Amino acid sequence: MAIPHHAVDPVQALERRVAAHGAQPLLTCYDTADGSRVEFSARTFANWVDKTGGLLGSLGLDEGSDVGLPLLLDHPGHWVSLVWTMACWQVGCRVLALPRDDLDRVDLAVVGPTHAHPVPGVETVVCSLHPLGAGLGHPAPGVTDYATVLGEPDLHWRTDLPDPLLDEGTSRRLVSDLAGVHPLTTRRLVQPSGNPWTDLGDLLLAPLSGGGSVVVVRGDASDDLLTRISDEEHASRI
């Protein structure tokens, strides 16, 4: 599928970023709930994407498969949610930002640790959301622990982007909608909005298309804390 004029191909943008500035920060993640800070260079982020794409293949999914990602709704802005979205795009799977109780039509469900049991009738991957990607420890029967992704080979492969790019249940975001993403050329602090498309644009598509980077702060944060983080990270605030 040809990418519309002025629209960014996110997979190609990540490939170019890795080739040109792979070691530079792309995504820095703060979680005020546990006090964690994790930083991903473009190369490290792309490696997680490649391994997750490999896991999709190992689970039998291929181009055109539907992947339900309640993570985008339940844990907005988490780096695992962004990795899964990019991995789906990279291997040609469709991303459905749907709640857990609306996943009967997907080929794979990817859920967080709060509801770490299988979605009835659907292959289910459970993500611990540990800052460093650690496993669940004792996953429930019938689910795949996302930590098994670490055993996937460091192999990069891609196919055409699917259309729709993101299905939110009530609306569909098409590849052509990528033309509306404003490139980010600087380093910026962002708090997730909770809207899947807005968050994907602000946290992933904008820095990839413009060469910038994002500091994402999840959880409750006072203005003083946000100011301190922005100063320490040399990041502007919206």
N, C-alpha and C positions, 0 to 999 in steps of 0.2 A: 504494500500500500504506500503510495507516495505521500509524503508529509506536506501539508498545505504551505503555501508561501507565507513566510514570517512566523511559522510555527516551529517550535523546537522539537526535535526527536530526542527524548530524554535518554534513551539507551545510547545513541550516538554521542550525545553531549557528555555522558559519563565516560565513554571510551576516549573521547578527545581530552577530557580533563585528566584522566589517568595518564595518557601519553605525554601531555604537556606539563602538568603540575601535579603528578601523582602523590607526592609526599606532603603537599600543602593541606591544611585543614579544610574539610568540606562541611562537617557537621560536628558541633560540640553540644553535648546533651547534659543538662542539669535536671535532677529530680529532687525537688525540695522535700518530698516525703521520706526519702532515705538518705538524702545528703550526697548522692553520687554525682560524679562528673565523669563523662566518657567522651573521648574525642576520636573522630574518624577522619583520617585522610581520605582523599578520593580513592586511593589504591586499596586501603583497608575496607572501605565501604563496598567497593566493587568486588572484592574477594568474598564478602558475605553474600552479595547478590549472586555471584557465580555459583557458590556452594548451594544457595537456596534454589537456584534454577536446576542444579543437579538433583536436589532432593525432590523437586517437582517431577522430574523425569523418573527417578527411582520409584515414586509412588504411582507411576503409570499415567501421569498427565502429559498432554501434548498440546500443540497449537489449537486454540479454539476452546480449550477446557475452561470451565467456570470455577473460579476460586472465591469462596466467601470469606471476607475479612472483617468479622466483627471487631477486630483489633482497631480498625480505623475509627470506630465509633466509641469503643470502650476505653481505649488508651490513645487518645489523639496525640500525635507528635512523637510517639515513642519510636526510637530508631529501628526496632524490630518491625513495626508497621511499615516504615518507609522501605526497608530492605525487601520485605515480602512484596510490596507493590511493584518495586522496580524489577524484581526477579520475575514476577508474572508478566510484566510488559516485555521483558527481555526474551522470554521463551514463547510469547504469543498467547498466554492465557488471559482471559478476561477477569477483571477485578470487580467484585460485587461488594460494595460497602453496605452490608445488611446486618441487622441484629441477629442474634443467635437463634431466635425463634422463627426466622424467616429464611432458613438455609436448606429447605427441602429440595430445591432445584439446582444445587451446586454439585460439582464433582469432588470438591475438597473444601473442608472448613478449617480455618486457622483461628484458634481462640486463645485467650489469655488464661492465667492461672486461677482466676476467680471461679470459672466454670470449667474445670479441667477434666470433664468426662466426655465421652463420645457424643457427637450429634447423631441422633438415630438415623441409621441407614446411610450415613455419609462418612467417608474417610476423614479422620480428624487429626490435626496436628495441634498440640498444646505447647504454647511458648511460656516459659517461666518469667520472662521479662527481666531476668537478672541483668544488672548493668553490663556484665562481661559475657553474657550468653551462656551461663551455667545451666545445667539441666534441672529437672524437677526433683530428682532424687528418687521418688517412688511414684512414677506415672500410673494412672488408672489403667486397668485392662482395656484394650481396644483403642488406645490412642497412640500416636507417635510423638515422642518427645522431640521438640525442635532441636535440642542439643545434638541429636544424631547427625545434624547437618555438618558438624565438624569433621565427620568421616568422609564427606563427599570430596571428590578430586577438585583441584584448583583449575578447573577447565572453563574457559569462556566460550559461550556460543550464544547465538541470538537468531531471532526470526523477525518477521514483520510485526509491527504493533497492531493489536486488535482494535476494532472499532465496533462497539463503544470502548473507550479507554477506561471509563469508570462508570459503573451502574450503581446509583444510589437508591434504587427501588422506585422512587417517584420521578427521577430524572436521569438522563444519560449524558455523560460528558464524552464528546467525540474527539478524535484526533485533531480536528480542526479547531477545537476550543483551546488547544495549546497556544494558538496565536495570541490569545489574550493574556498570557503570562508575561509579566514585566521582568526582564532580566535584572538580576542583582549583581552589581559589580564590586560592592564593598562587603564589609563584615557587619552583620546586623543581629541584634538580639530580638527574638520573636517568642511570644507565648502562643501556644496552639489555640485556635479558635473553636475547635470541636466540629467544624464543618470539613468533611474529608477532602473535598476538592480545594478549598481555600488553603488548608494545611499542606496538601501536597504541592500546591503552587508556591507557597511562601517558604516552605522548609526544604524542598527538593528541586523543583523545576526552576525556580528563579535563580538560585545560586549556580546550578548546572548550566543554565543558558547564558549567564552573565559573567561567570568566572569568580563569583563572590563566595562567601561562606556564611553560615548561620549558627548562632548560639541559641538553642531552644531551651526554654525554662518551663518545665512541667510542674504542676502543683501550685499550691498557694504561695504567693511571694509578695512581700511588702514592696513599696516603692523604694525604700532604702536598700533592700536586698537586690532588687533589679538594677539599681544604680551601681551598687558595688560590683555586681557581676559584669555589667557592661564596661565599667572602668577597668577591671582586671583583665577582661578579654579583649579590650580595645575594640568594642563593638558599639555601633550606634543603636539608638532605640527609635522605634517607629513613633 
